[in-house]
Amino acid sequence: SVCFFPSQKPKSELVRTSLRLLTSSAYRLQSECRKALPAEPSPAPDIQLVTQQVIQCAYDIAKAAKQLVTITTKENNN
């Protein structure tokens, strides 16, 4: 796992929340992508549903990354 704050836990609850969203969304993205490539002889996945879930996960990852950039930029400027 990647550690953004190697020396300590982030003090900001907003940073912790963003990191949790980033991590959970990345795990969900990985899971949804695996569903798109099922092992035989699994039934074919609902590609439209999987695609919607992948798009939502990607959106959540981008949202969490934006939150982190915004928060850390503000904290570094204070």
PyMOL commands that set and color helices and strands:
alter all, ss='L'
color gray80, all
select helices_A, chain A and resi 13-36+47-77
alter helices_A, ss='H'
color red, helices_A
deselect
rebuild
show_as cartoon
